Amino acid sequence: MHKPIQSILSTIKKELQGIDKQLDKLVNSVSEWRQRRDLLLSAKGVGNVLAYTLMSELPEVGKLNRKKIAALVGIAPMNRNSGSFQG
């Protein structure tokens, strides 16, 4: 059972490596994308996966200020002062 599974996993890993190379080539071909990726990679703990994810899922990064990005992503603390809630 292990040999066929290992073979499938090996094939998937090779495919992922090919996709990573294509993605790197594409990002390197567009100067704006390359600059944005390099800026994201300059932050500690940010690798290619996170940089490419942020670039694709949150293209507003770098265009909006930190408060607007936090609100857009849903991590900004919001006061709930309206109504009669006491808590």
PDB file with SEQRES, HELIX, SHEET and CRYST1 records, atoms N, CA, C and O in Angstrom:
SEQRES   1 A   87  MET HIS LYS PRO ILE GLN SER ILE LEU SER THR ILE LYS          
SEQRES   2 A   87  LYS GLU LEU GLN GLY ILE ASP LYS GLN LEU ASP LYS LEU          
SEQRES   3 A   87  VAL ASN SER VAL SER GLU TRP ARG GLN ARG ARG ASP LEU          
SEQRES   4 A   87  LEU LEU SER ALA LYS GLY VAL GLY ASN VAL LEU ALA TYR          
SEQRES   5 A   87  THR LEU MET SER GLU LEU PRO GLU VAL GLY LYS LEU ASN          
SEQRES   6 A   87  ARG LYS LYS ILE ALA ALA LEU VAL GLY ILE ALA PRO MET          
SEQRES   7 A   87  ASN ARG ASN SER GLY SER PHE GLN GLY                          
HELIX    1 AA1 HIS A    2  SER A   29  1                                  28    
HELIX    2 AA2 SER A   31  LEU A   41  1                                  11    
HELIX    3 AA3 ASN A   48  GLU A   57  1                                  10    
HELIX    4 AA4 ARG A   66  VAL A   73  1                                   8    
CRYST1    1.000    1.000    1.000  90.00  90.00  90.00 P 1           1          
ATOM      1  N   MET A   1       0.818  -1.204   0.000  1.00  0.00           N  
ATOM      2  CA  MET A   1       0.000   0.000   0.000  1.00  0.00           C  
ATOM      3  C   MET A   1       0.858   1.263   0.000  1.00  0.00           C  
ATOM      4  O   MET A   1       0.469   2.283  -0.569  1.00  0.00           O  
ATOM      5  N   HIS A   2       2.035   1.192   0.644  1.00  0.00           N  
ATOM      6  CA  HIS A   2       2.846   2.394   0.762  1.00  0.00           C  
ATOM      7  C   HIS A   2       3.484   2.815  -0.564  1.00  0.00           C  
ATOM      8  O   HIS A   2       3.590   4.010  -0.840  1.00  0.00           O  
ATOM      9  N   LYS A   3       3.907   1.859  -1.383  1.00  0.00           N  
ATOM     10  CA  LYS A   3       4.577   2.211  -2.638  1.00  0.00           C  
ATOM     11  C   LYS A   3       3.675   3.001  -3.582  1.00  0.00           C  
ATOM     12  O   LYS A   3       4.108   4.031  -4.098  1.00  0.00           O  
ATOM     13  N   PRO A   4       2.443   2.566  -3.829  1.00  0.00           N  
ATOM     14  CA  PRO A   4       1.584   3.368  -4.722  1.00  0.00           C  
ATOM     15  C   PRO A   4       1.284   4.760  -4.162  1.00  0.00           C  
ATOM     16  O   PRO A   4       1.229   5.742  -4.902  1.00  0.00           O  
ATOM     17  N   ILE A   5       1.094   4.825  -2.858  1.00  0.00           N  
ATOM     18  CA  ILE A   5       0.814   6.126  -2.238  1.00  0.00           C  
ATOM     19  C   ILE A   5       2.034   7.031  -2.350  1.00  0.00           C  
ATOM     20  O   ILE A   5       1.899   8.213  -2.665  1.00  0.00           O  
ATOM     21  N   GLN A   6       3.218   6.490  -2.097  1.00  0.00           N  
ATOM     22  CA  GLN A   6       4.446   7.273  -2.214  1.00  0.00           C  
ATOM     23  C   GLN A   6       4.651   7.747  -3.653  1.00  0.00           C  
ATOM     24  O   GLN A   6       5.110   8.865  -3.884  1.00  0.00           O  
ATOM     25  N   SER A   7       4.312   6.902  -4.603  1.00  0.00           N  
ATOM     26  CA  SER A   7       4.428   7.272  -6.008  1.00  0.00           C  
ATOM     27  C   SER A   7       3.504   8.440  -6.344  1.00  0.00           C  
ATOM     28  O   SER A   7       3.904   9.379  -7.032  1.00  0.00           O  
ATOM     29  N   ILE A   8       2.283   8.376  -5.860  1.00  0.00           N  
ATOM     30  CA  ILE A   8       1.316   9.459  -6.100  1.00  0.00           C  
ATOM     31  C   ILE A   8       1.794  10.752  -5.442  1.00  0.00           C  
ATOM     32  O   ILE A   8       1.735  11.818  -6.054  1.00  0.00           O  
ATOM     33  N   LEU A   9       2.266  10.663  -4.198  1.00  0.00           N  
ATOM     34  CA  LEU A   9       2.766  11.846  -3.496  1.00  0.00           C  
ATOM     35  C   LEU A   9       3.966  12.454  -4.213  1.00  0.00           C  
ATOM     36  O   LEU A   9       4.094  13.676  -4.293  1.00  0.00           O  
ATOM     37  N   SER A  10       4.834  11.610  -4.726  1.00  0.00           N  
ATOM     38  CA  SER A  10       6.003  12.091  -5.461  1.00  0.00           C  
ATOM     39  C   SER A  10       5.580  12.841  -6.722  1.00  0.00           C  
ATOM     40  O   SER A  10       6.141  13.887  -7.049  1.00  0.00           O  
ATOM     41  N   THR A  11       4.597  12.306  -7.419  1.00  0.00           N  
ATOM     42  CA  THR A  11       4.082  12.965  -8.623  1.00  0.00           C  
ATOM     43  C   THR A  11       3.461  14.314  -8.283  1.00  0.00           C  
ATOM     44  O   THR A  11       3.667  15.293  -9.000  1.00  0.00           O  
ATOM     45  N   ILE A  12       2.710  14.365  -7.206  1.00  0.00           N  
ATOM     46  CA  ILE A  12       2.080  15.620  -6.781  1.00  0.00           C  
ATOM     47  C   ILE A  12       3.147  16.650  -6.403  1.00  0.00           C  
ATOM     48  O   ILE A  12       3.023  17.822  -6.759  1.00  0.00           O  
ATOM     49  N   LYS A  13       4.188  16.230  -5.692  1.00  0.00           N  
ATOM     50  CA  LYS A  13       5.273  17.149  -5.317  1.00  0.00           C  
ATOM     51  C   LYS A  13       5.962  17.722  -6.544  1.00  0.00           C  
ATOM     52  O   LYS A  13       6.264  18.914  -6.588  1.00  0.00           O  
ATOM     53  N   LYS A  14       6.213  16.879  -7.545  1.00  0.00           N  
ATOM     54  CA  LYS A  14       6.850  17.355  -8.782  1.00  0.00           C  
ATOM     55  C   LYS A  14       5.954  18.359  -9.489  1.00  0.00           C  
ATOM     56  O   LYS A  14       6.427  19.375 -10.001  1.00  0.00           O  
ATOM     57  N   GLU A  15       4.669  18.072  -9.515  1.00  0.00           N  
ATOM     58  CA  GLU A  15       3.716  18.986 -10.145  1.00  0.00           C  
ATOM     59  C   GLU A  15       3.695  20.333  -9.425  1.00  0.00           C  
ATOM     60  O   GLU A  15       3.672  21.383 -10.068  1.00  0.00           O  
ATOM     61  N   LEU A  16       3.703  20.304  -8.099  1.00  0.00           N  
ATOM     62  CA  LEU A  16       3.718  21.541  -7.315  1.00  0.00           C  
ATOM     63  C   LEU A  16       4.990  22.339  -7.562  1.00  0.00           C  
ATOM     64  O   LEU A  16       4.942  23.566  -7.649  1.00  0.00           O  
ATOM     65  N   GLN A  17       6.117  21.667  -7.675  1.00  0.00           N  
ATOM     66  CA  GLN A  17       7.369  22.358  -7.960  1.00  0.00           C  
ATOM     67  C   GLN A  17       7.304  23.050  -9.318  1.00  0.00           C  
ATOM     68  O   GLN A  17       7.793  24.169  -9.474  1.00  0.00           O  
ATOM     69  N   GLY A  18       6.703  22.384 -10.297  1.00  0.00           N  
ATOM     70  CA  GLY A  18       6.540  22.994 -11.619  1.00  0.00           C  
ATOM     71  C   GLY A  18       5.643  24.215 -11.569  1.00  0.00           C  
ATOM     72  O   GLY A  18       5.923  25.225 -12.215  1.00  0.00           O  
ATOM     73  N   ILE A  19       4.572  24.127 -10.809  1.00  0.00           N  
ATOM     74  CA  ILE A  19       3.654  25.264 -10.658  1.00  0.00           C  
ATOM     75  C   ILE A  19       4.364  26.421  -9.960  1.00  0.00           C  
ATOM     76  O   ILE A  19       4.199  27.576 -10.352  1.00  0.00           O  
ATOM     77  N   ASP A  20       5.157  26.118  -8.924  1.00  0.00           N  
ATOM     78  CA  ASP A  20       5.916  27.162  -8.223  1.00  0.00           C  
ATOM     79  C   ASP A  20       6.877  27.873  -9.175  1.00  0.00           C  
ATOM     80  O   ASP A  20       7.010  29.095  -9.127  1.00  0.00           O  
ATOM     81  N   LYS A  21       7.540  27.113 -10.033  1.00  0.00           N  
ATOM     82  CA  LYS A  21       8.468  27.714 -10.998  1.00  0.00           C  
ATOM     83  C   LYS A  21       7.731  28.606 -11.984  1.00  0.00           C  
ATOM     84  O   LYS A  21       8.203  29.694 -12.312  1.00  0.00           O  
ATOM     85  N   GLN A  22       6.564  28.146 -12.463  1.00  0.00           N  
ATOM     86  CA  GLN A  22       5.767  28.959 -13.383  1.00  0.00           C  
ATOM     87  C   GLN A  22       5.299  30.245 -12.718  1.00  0.00           C  
ATOM     88  O   GLN A  22       5.317  31.310 -13.335  1.00  0.00           O  
ATOM     89  N   LEU A  23       4.882  30.150 -11.468  1.00  0.00           N  
ATOM     90  CA  LEU A  23       4.420  31.319 -10.729  1.00  0.00           C  
ATOM     91  C   LEU A  23       5.561  32.310 -10.520  1.00  0.00           C  
ATOM     92  O   LEU A  23       5.381  33.515 -10.697  1.00  0.00           O  
ATOM     93  N   ASP A  24       6.733  31.804 -10.144  1.00  0.00           N  
ATOM     94  CA  ASP A  24       7.898  32.677  -9.982  1.00  0.00           C  
ATOM     95  C   ASP A  24       8.240  33.379 -11.294  1.00  0.00           C  
ATOM     96  O   ASP A  24       8.527  34.576 -11.311  1.00  0.00           O  
ATOM     97  N   LYS A  25       8.206  32.635 -12.374  1.00  0.00           N  
ATOM     98  CA  LYS A  25       8.524  33.212 -13.689  1.00  0.00           C  
ATOM     99  C   LYS A  25       7.522  34.307 -14.057  1.00  0.00           C  
ATOM    100  O   LYS A  25       7.907  35.362 -14.560  1.00  0.00           O  
ATOM    101  N   LEU A  26       6.240  34.052 -13.804  1.00  0.00           N  
ATOM    102  CA  LEU A  26       5.201  35.030 -14.114  1.00  0.00           C  
ATOM    103  C   LEU A  26       5.363  36.295 -13.272  1.00  0.00           C  
ATOM    104  O   LEU A  26       5.290  37.405 -13.801  1.00  0.00           O  
ATOM    105  N   VAL A  27       5.582  36.135 -11.972  1.00  0.00           N  
ATOM    106  CA  VAL A  27       5.743  37.290 -11.091  1.00  0.00           C  
ATOM    107  C   VAL A  27       6.991  38.080 -11.475  1.00  0.00           C  
ATOM    108  O   VAL A  27       6.968  39.310 -11.459  1.00  0.00           O  
ATOM    109  N   ASN A  28       8.072  37.394 -11.817  1.00  0.00           N  
ATOM    110  CA  ASN A  28       9.303  38.076 -12.211  1.00  0.00           C  
ATOM    111  C   ASN A  28       9.149  38.841 -13.525  1.00  0.00           C  
ATOM    112  O   ASN A  28       9.902  39.781 -13.780  1.00  0.00           O  
ATOM    113  N   SER A  29       8.193  38.457 -14.354  1.00  0.00           N  
ATOM    114  CA  SER A  29       8.012  39.106 -15.652  1.00  0.00           C  
ATOM    115  C   SER A  29       7.290  40.449 -15.548  1.00  0.00           C  
ATOM    116  O   SER A  29       7.348  41.247 -16.483  1.00  0.00           O  
ATOM    117  N   VAL A  30       6.611  40.713 -14.431  1.00  0.00           N  
ATOM    118  CA  VAL A  30       5.875  41.969 -14.255  1.00  0.00           C  
ATOM    119  C   VAL A  30       6.532  42.741 -13.107  1.00  0.00           C  
ATOM    120  O   VAL A  30       6.533  42.279 -11.966  1.00  0.00           O  
ATOM    121  N   SER A  31       7.083  43.905 -13.408  1.00  0.00           N  
ATOM    122  CA  SER A  31       7.874  44.632 -12.408  1.00  0.00           C  
ATOM    123  C   SER A  31       7.060  45.020 -11.180  1.00  0.00           C  
ATOM    124  O   SER A  31       7.584  44.977 -10.067  1.00  0.00           O  
ATOM    125  N   GLU A  32       5.791  45.399 -11.351  1.00  0.00           N  
ATOM    126  CA  GLU A  32       4.958  45.775 -10.204  1.00  0.00           C  
ATOM    127  C   GLU A  32       4.759  44.580  -9.271  1.00  0.00           C  
ATOM    128  O   GLU A  32       4.852  44.717  -8.051  1.00  0.00           O  
ATOM    129  N   TRP A  33       4.485  43.412  -9.850  1.00  0.00           N  
ATOM    130  CA  TRP A  33       4.308  42.209  -9.034  1.00  0.00           C  
ATOM    131  C   TRP A  33       5.601  41.829  -8.339  1.00  0.00           C  
ATOM    132  O   TRP A  33       5.592  41.440  -7.172  1.00  0.00           O  
ATOM    133  N   ARG A  34       6.722  41.940  -9.057  1.00  0.00           N  
ATOM    134  CA  ARG A  34       8.029  41.597  -8.484  1.00  0.00           C  
ATOM    135  C   ARG A  34       8.348  42.510  -7.306  1.00  0.00           C  
ATOM    136  O   ARG A  34       8.825  42.040  -6.273  1.00  0.00           O  
ATOM    137  N   GLN A  35       8.092  43.808  -7.447  1.00  0.00           N  
ATOM    138  CA  GLN A  35       8.348  44.751  -6.362  1.00  0.00           C  
ATOM    139  C   GLN A  35       7.458  44.462  -5.159  1.00  0.00           C  
ATOM    140  O   GLN A  35       7.921  44.505  -4.019  1.00  0.00           O  
ATOM    141  N   ARG A  36       6.178  44.168  -5.410  1.00  0.00           N  
ATOM    142  CA  ARG A  36       5.260  43.874  -4.320  1.00  0.00           C  
ATOM    143  C   ARG A  36       5.680  42.591  -3.590  1.00  0.00           C  
ATOM    144  O   ARG A  36       5.647  42.532  -2.361  1.00  0.00           O  
ATOM    145  N   ARG A  37       6.074  41.564  -4.357  1.00  0.00           N  
ATOM    146  CA  ARG A  37       6.535  40.314  -3.744  1.00  0.00           C  
ATOM    147  C   ARG A  37       7.789  40.544  -2.907  1.00  0.00           C  
ATOM    148  O   ARG A  37       7.897  40.044  -1.788  1.00  0.00           O  
ATOM    149  N   ASP A  38       8.726  41.299  -3.452  1.00  0.00           N  
ATOM    150  CA  ASP A  38       9.965  41.565  -2.722  1.00  0.00           C  
ATOM    151  C   ASP A  38       9.702  42.336  -1.435  1.00  0.00           C  
ATOM    152  O   ASP A  38      10.340  42.081  -0.414  1.00  0.00           O  
ATOM    153  N   LEU A  39       8.772  43.270  -1.481  1.00  0.00           N  
ATOM    154  CA  LEU A  39       8.412  44.018  -0.279  1.00  0.00           C  
ATOM    155  C   LEU A  39       7.792  43.101   0.771  1.00  0.00           C  
ATOM    156  O   LEU A  39       8.139  43.174   1.950  1.00  0.00           O  
ATOM    157  N   LEU A  40       6.884  42.246   0.343  1.00  0.00           N  
ATOM    158  CA  LEU A  40       6.263  41.305   1.277  1.00  0.00           C  
ATOM    159  C   LEU A  40       7.295  40.334   1.851  1.00  0.00           C  
ATOM    160  O   LEU A  40       7.251  40.013   3.038  1.00  0.00           O  
ATOM    161  N   LEU A  41       8.218  39.867   1.015  1.00  0.00           N  
ATOM    162  CA  LEU A  41       9.240  38.923   1.474  1.00  0.00           C  
ATOM    163  C   LEU A  41      10.228  39.566   2.446  1.00  0.00           C  
ATOM    164  O   LEU A  41      10.902  38.864   3.200  1.00  0.00           O  
ATOM    165  N   SER A  42      10.317  40.888   2.431  1.00  0.00           N  
ATOM    166  CA  SER A  42      11.246  41.565   3.340  1.00  0.00           C  
ATOM    167  C   SER A  42      10.763  41.521   4.789  1.00  0.00           C  
ATOM    168  O   SER A  42      11.543  41.756   5.712  1.00  0.00           O  
ATOM    169  N   ALA A  43       9.472  41.220   4.992  1.00  0.00           N  
ATOM    170  CA  ALA A  43       8.929  41.105   6.346  1.00  0.00           C  
ATOM    171  C   ALA A  43       9.337  39.758   6.940  1.00  0.00           C  
ATOM    172  O   ALA A  43       9.303  38.733   6.260  1.00  0.00           O  
ATOM    173  N   LYS A  44       9.716  39.774   8.191  1.00  0.00           N  
ATOM    174  CA  LYS A  44      10.139  38.552   8.864  1.00  0.00           C  
ATOM    175  C   LYS A  44       8.982  37.547   8.917  1.00  0.00           C  
ATOM    176  O   LYS A  44       7.862  37.899   9.289  1.00  0.00           O  
ATOM    177  N   GLY A  45       9.262  36.305   8.545  1.00  0.00           N  
ATOM    178  CA  GLY A  45       8.271  35.246   8.603  1.00  0.00           C  
ATOM    179  C   GLY A  45       7.411  35.114   7.363  1.00  0.00           C  
ATOM    180  O   GLY A  45       6.549  34.237   7.306  1.00  0.00           O  
ATOM    181  N   VAL A  46       7.622  35.962   6.367  1.00  0.00           N  
ATOM    182  CA  VAL A  46       6.830  35.895   5.137  1.00  0.00           C  
ATOM    183  C   VAL A  46       7.644  35.165   4.077  1.00  0.00           C  
ATOM    184  O   VAL A  46       8.767  35.558   3.760  1.00  0.00           O  
ATOM    185  N   GLY A  47       7.073  34.111   3.539  1.00  0.00           N  
ATOM    186  CA  GLY A  47       7.699  33.345   2.469  1.00  0.00           C  
ATOM    187  C   GLY A  47       6.903  33.494   1.184  1.00  0.00           C  
ATOM    188  O   GLY A  47       5.951  34.271   1.112  1.00  0.00           O  
ATOM    189  N   ASN A  48       7.305  32.741   0.179  1.00  0.00           N  
ATOM    190  CA  ASN A  48       6.645  32.832  -1.123  1.00  0.00           C  
ATOM    191  C   ASN A  48       5.162  32.492  -1.046  1.00  0.00           C  
ATOM    192  O   ASN A  48       4.344  33.153  -1.685  1.00  0.00           O  
ATOM    193  N   VAL A  49       4.811  31.482  -0.283  1.00  0.00           N  
ATOM    194  CA  VAL A  49       3.404  31.062  -0.224  1.00  0.00           C  
ATOM    195  C   VAL A  49       2.532  32.188   0.322  1.00  0.00           C  
ATOM    196  O   VAL A  49       1.496  32.509  -0.260  1.00  0.00           O  
ATOM    197  N   LEU A  50       2.945  32.785   1.433  1.00  0.00           N  
ATOM    198  CA  LEU A  50       2.152  33.875   2.010  1.00  0.00           C  
ATOM    199  C   LEU A  50       2.166  35.097   1.103  1.00  0.00           C  
ATOM    200  O   LEU A  50       1.130  35.735   0.912  1.00  0.00           O  
ATOM    201  N   ALA A  51       3.317  35.431   0.543  1.00  0.00           N  
ATOM    202  CA  ALA A  51       3.403  36.599  -0.335  1.00  0.00           C  
ATOM    203  C   ALA A  51       2.478  36.442  -1.533  1.00  0.00           C  
ATOM    204  O   ALA A  51       1.750  37.373  -1.877  1.00  0.00           O  
ATOM    205  N   TYR A  52       2.498  35.276  -2.172  1.00  0.00           N  
ATOM    206  CA  TYR A  52       1.650  35.063  -3.342  1.00  0.00           C  
ATOM    207  C   TYR A  52       0.172  34.995  -2.955  1.00  0.00           C  
ATOM    208  O   TYR A  52      -0.691  35.433  -3.716  1.00  0.00           O  
ATOM    209  N   THR A  53      -0.114  34.455  -1.792  1.00  0.00           N  
ATOM    210  CA  THR A  53      -1.497  34.407  -1.324  1.00  0.00           C  
ATOM    211  C   THR A  53      -2.033  35.810  -1.084  1.00  0.00           C  
ATOM    212  O   THR A  53      -3.147  36.135  -1.496  1.00  0.00           O  
ATOM    213  N   LEU A  54      -1.238  36.642  -0.415  1.00  0.00           N  
ATOM    214  CA  LEU A  54      -1.674  38.022  -0.161  1.00  0.00           C  
ATOM    215  C   LEU A  54      -1.833  38.790  -1.468  1.00  0.00           C  
ATOM    216  O   LEU A  54      -2.774  39.568  -1.626  1.00  0.00           O  
ATOM    217  N   MET A  55      -0.915  38.572  -2.400  1.00  0.00           N  
ATOM    218  CA  MET A  55      -0.996  39.275  -3.676  1.00  0.00           C  
ATOM    219  C   MET A  55      -2.252  38.887  -4.456  1.00  0.00           C  
ATOM    220  O   MET A  55      -2.841  39.722  -5.143  1.00  0.00           O  
ATOM    221  N   SER A  56      -2.659  37.629  -4.353  1.00  0.00           N  
ATOM    222  CA  SER A  56      -3.818  37.187  -5.129  1.00  0.00           C  
ATOM    223  C   SER A  56      -5.136  37.428  -4.404  1.00  0.00           C  
ATOM    224  O   SER A  56      -6.130  37.786  -5.035  1.00  0.00           O  
ATOM    225  N   GLU A  57      -5.156  37.238  -3.102  1.00  0.00           N  
ATOM    226  CA  GLU A  57      -6.397  37.343  -2.349  1.00  0.00           C  
ATOM    227  C   GLU A  57      -6.674  38.743  -1.816  1.00  0.00           C  
ATOM    228  O   GLU A  57      -7.820  39.082  -1.518  1.00  0.00           O  
ATOM    229  N   LEU A  58      -5.624  39.560  -1.694  1.00  0.00           N  
ATOM    230  CA  LEU A  58      -5.768  40.888  -1.115  1.00  0.00           C  
ATOM    231  C   LEU A  58      -4.944  41.898  -1.926  1.00  0.00           C  
ATOM    232  O   LEU A  58      -3.947  42.424  -1.430  1.00  0.00           O  
ATOM    233  N   PRO A  59      -5.355  42.165  -3.155  1.00  0.00           N  
ATOM    234  CA  PRO A  59      -4.565  43.070  -4.007  1.00  0.00           C  
ATOM    235  C   PRO A  59      -4.519  44.506  -3.488  1.00  0.00           C  
ATOM    236  O   PRO A  59      -3.739  45.316  -3.988  1.00  0.00           O  
ATOM    237  N   GLU A  60      -5.338  44.829  -2.497  1.00  0.00           N  
ATOM    238  CA  GLU A  60      -5.351  46.181  -1.937  1.00  0.00           C  
ATOM    239  C   GLU A  60      -4.136  46.467  -1.059  1.00  0.00           C  
ATOM    240  O   GLU A  60      -3.876  47.622  -0.723  1.00  0.00           O  
ATOM    241  N   VAL A  61      -3.392  45.433  -0.686  1.00  0.00           N  
ATOM    242  CA  VAL A  61      -2.201  45.626   0.160  1.00  0.00           C  
ATOM    243  C   VAL A  61      -1.250  46.573  -0.561  1.00  0.00           C  
ATOM    244  O   VAL A  61      -0.909  46.367  -1.726  1.00  0.00           O  
ATOM    245  N   GLY A  62      -0.835  47.600   0.144  1.00  0.00           N  
ATOM    246  CA  GLY A  62       0.046  48.598  -0.443  1.00  0.00           C  
ATOM    247  C   GLY A  62      -0.695  49.788  -1.031  1.00  0.00           C  
ATOM    248  O   GLY A  62      -0.096  50.823  -1.322  1.00  0.00           O  
ATOM    249  N   LYS A  63      -1.993  49.635  -1.201  1.00  0.00           N  
ATOM    250  CA  LYS A  63      -2.790  50.726  -1.762  1.00  0.00           C  
ATOM    251  C   LYS A  63      -3.661  51.386  -0.701  1.00  0.00           C  
ATOM    252  O   LYS A  63      -4.027  52.553  -0.839  1.00  0.00           O  
ATOM    253  N   LEU A  64      -3.995  50.654   0.354  1.00  0.00           N  
ATOM    254  CA  LEU A  64      -4.798  51.183   1.452  1.00  0.00           C  
ATOM    255  C   LEU A  64      -3.933  51.284   2.702  1.00  0.00           C  
ATOM    256  O   LEU A  64      -2.924  50.590   2.824  1.00  0.00           O  
ATOM    257  N   ASN A  65      -4.335  52.156   3.634  1.00  0.00           N  
ATOM    258  CA  ASN A  65      -3.569  52.251   4.879  1.00  0.00           C  
ATOM    259  C   ASN A  65      -3.878  51.059   5.778  1.00  0.00           C  
ATOM    260  O   ASN A  65      -4.790  50.281   5.496  1.00  0.00           O  
ATOM    261  N   ARG A  66      -3.125  50.921   6.843  1.00  0.00           N  
ATOM    262  CA  ARG A  66      -3.237  49.733   7.694  1.00  0.00           C  
ATOM    263  C   ARG A  66      -4.610  49.585   8.353  1.00  0.00           C  
ATOM    264  O   ARG A  66      -5.087  48.466   8.544  1.00  0.00           O  
ATOM    265  N   LYS A  67      -5.244  50.702   8.701  1.00  0.00           N  
ATOM    266  CA  LYS A  67      -6.564  50.625   9.326  1.00  0.00           C  
ATOM    267  C   LYS A  67      -7.613  50.104   8.345  1.00  0.00           C  
ATOM    268  O   LYS A  67      -8.456  49.282   8.704  1.00  0.00           O  
ATOM    269  N   LYS A  68      -7.554  50.585   7.113  1.00  0.00           N  
ATOM    270  CA  LYS A  68      -8.522  50.144   6.110  1.00  0.00           C  
ATOM    271  C   LYS A  68      -8.303  48.681   5.744  1.00  0.00           C  
ATOM    272  O   LYS A  68      -9.268  47.943   5.544  1.00  0.00           O  
ATOM    273  N   ILE A  69      -7.051  48.256   5.654  1.00  0.00           N  
ATOM    274  CA  ILE A  69      -6.759  46.847   5.360  1.00  0.00           C  
ATOM    275  C   ILE A  69      -7.262  45.968   6.497  1.00  0.00           C  
ATOM    276  O   ILE A  69      -7.868  44.925   6.252  1.00  0.00           O  
ATOM    277  N   ALA A  70      -7.014  46.383   7.748  1.00  0.00           N  
ATOM    278  CA  ALA A  70      -7.465  45.595   8.903  1.00  0.00           C  
ATOM    279  C   ALA A  70      -8.985  45.470   8.902  1.00  0.00           C  
ATOM    280  O   ALA A  70      -9.518  44.404   9.209  1.00  0.00           O  
ATOM    281  N   ALA A  71      -9.681  46.543   8.563  1.00  0.00           N  
ATOM    282  CA  ALA A  71     -11.141  46.495   8.504  1.00  0.00           C  
ATOM    283  C   ALA A  71     -11.605  45.605   7.359  1.00  0.00           C  
ATOM    284  O   ALA A  71     -12.566  44.852   7.510  1.00  0.00           O  
ATOM    285  N   LEU A  72     -10.935  45.685   6.226  1.00  0.00           N  
ATOM    286  CA  LEU A  72     -11.292  44.874   5.068  1.00  0.00           C  
ATOM    287  C   LEU A  72     -11.123  43.384   5.360  1.00  0.00           C  
ATOM    288  O   LEU A  72     -11.958  42.569   4.967  1.00  0.00           O  
ATOM    289  N   VAL A  73     -10.049  43.041   6.043  1.00  0.00           N  
ATOM    290  CA  VAL A  73      -9.766  41.642   6.355  1.00  0.00           C  
ATOM    291  C   VAL A  73     -10.646  41.141   7.491  1.00  0.00           C  
ATOM    292  O   VAL A  73     -10.911  39.944   7.597  1.00  0.00           O  
ATOM    293  N   GLY A  74     -11.099  42.058   8.339  1.00  0.00           N  
ATOM    294  CA  GLY A  74     -11.982  41.670   9.438  1.00  0.00           C  
ATOM    295  C   GLY A  74     -11.275  41.474  10.760  1.00  0.00           C  
ATOM    296  O   GLY A  74     -11.779  40.773  11.638  1.00  0.00           O  
ATOM    297  N   ILE A  75     -10.108  42.090  10.915  1.00  0.00           N  
ATOM    298  CA  ILE A  75      -9.368  41.945  12.172  1.00  0.00           C  
ATOM    299  C   ILE A  75      -9.291  43.243  12.954  1.00  0.00           C  
ATOM    300  O   ILE A  75      -8.655  43.292  14.007  1.00  0.00           O  
ATOM    301  N   ALA A  76      -9.925  44.292  12.459  1.00  0.00           N  
ATOM    302  CA  ALA A  76      -9.899  45.577  13.147  1.00  0.00           C  
ATOM    303  C   ALA A  76     -10.882  45.552  14.314  1.00  0.00           C  
ATOM    304  O   ALA A  76     -12.019  45.108  14.157  1.00  0.00           O  
ATOM    305  N   PRO A  77     -10.452  46.024  15.479  1.00  0.00           N  
ATOM    306  CA  PRO A  77     -11.395  46.087  16.605  1.00  0.00           C  
ATOM    307  C   PRO A  77     -12.430  47.175  16.344  1.00  0.00           C  
ATOM    308  O   PRO A  77     -12.083  48.324  16.067  1.00  0.00           O  
ATOM    309  N   MET A  78     -13.686  46.806  16.434  1.00  0.00           N  
ATOM    310  CA  MET A  78     -14.773  47.751  16.177  1.00  0.00           C  
ATOM    311  C   MET A  78     -15.584  47.922  17.457  1.00  0.00           C  
ATOM    312  O   MET A  78     -15.953  46.944  18.108  1.00  0.00           O  
ATOM    313  N   ASN A  79     -15.855  49.167  17.806  1.00  0.00           N  
ATOM    314  CA  ASN A  79     -16.731  49.438  18.941  1.00  0.00           C  
ATOM    315  C   ASN A  79     -18.165  49.170  18.557  1.00  0.00           C  
ATOM    316  O   ASN A  79     -18.592  49.467  17.442  1.00  0.00           O  
ATOM    317  N   ARG A  80     -18.902  48.607  19.491  1.00  0.00           N  
ATOM    318  CA  ARG A  80     -20.320  48.363  19.266  1.00  0.00           C  
ATOM    319  C   ARG A  80     -21.095  49.227  20.267  1.00  0.00           C  
ATOM    320  O   ARG A  80     -21.633  48.732  21.258  1.00  0.00           O  
ATOM    321  N   ASN A  81     -21.132  50.504  19.984  1.00  0.00           N  
ATOM    322  CA  ASN A  81     -21.712  51.475  20.900  1.00  0.00           C  
ATOM    323  C   ASN A  81     -23.180  51.757  20.636  1.00  0.00           C  
ATOM    324  O   ASN A  81     -23.833  52.397  21.461  1.00  0.00           O  
ATOM    325  N   SER A  82     -23.712  51.308  19.534  1.00  0.00           N  
ATOM    326  CA  SER A  82     -25.099  51.646  19.218  1.00  0.00           C  
ATOM    327  C   SER A  82     -26.054  50.719  19.967  1.00  0.00           C  
ATOM    328  O   SER A  82     -25.694  49.596  20.321  1.00  0.00           O  
ATOM    329  N   GLY A  83     -27.246  51.189  20.198  1.00  0.00           N  
ATOM    330  CA  GLY A  83     -28.251  50.380  20.873  1.00  0.00           C  
ATOM    331  C   GLY A  83     -28.129  50.470  22.374  1.00  0.00           C  
ATOM    332  O   GLY A  83     -27.452  51.351  22.905  1.00  0.00           O  
ATOM    333  N   SER A  84     -28.793  49.547  23.056  1.00  0.00           N  
ATOM    334  CA  SER A  84     -28.836  49.607  24.505  1.00  0.00           C  
ATOM    335  C   SER A  84     -27.950  48.533  25.157  1.00  0.00           C  
ATOM    336  O   SER A  84     -28.106  48.236  26.342  1.00  0.00           O  
ATOM    337  N   PHE A  85     -27.025  47.955  24.387  1.00  0.00           N  
ATOM    338  CA  PHE A  85     -26.156  46.903  24.905  1.00  0.00           C  
ATOM    339  C   PHE A  85     -25.237  47.428  25.985  1.00  0.00           C  
ATOM    340  O   PHE A  85     -24.556  48.434  25.786  1.00  0.00           O  
ATOM    341  N   GLN A  86     -25.209  46.768  27.116  1.00  0.00           N  
ATOM    342  CA  GLN A  86     -24.298  47.096  28.210  1.00  0.00           C  
ATOM    343  C   GLN A  86     -23.473  45.825  28.500  1.00  0.00           C  
ATOM    344  O   GLN A  86     -24.035  44.797  28.878  1.00  0.00           O  
ATOM    345  N   GLY A  87     -22.175  45.896  28.326  1.00  0.00           N  
ATOM    346  CA  GLY A  87     -21.423  44.682  28.542  1.00  0.00           C  
ATOM    347  C   GLY A  87     -19.991  44.833  28.803  1.00  0.00           C  
ATOM    348  O   GLY A  87     -19.291  43.839  28.996  1.00  0.00           O  
TER     349      GLY A  87                                                      
END                                                                             
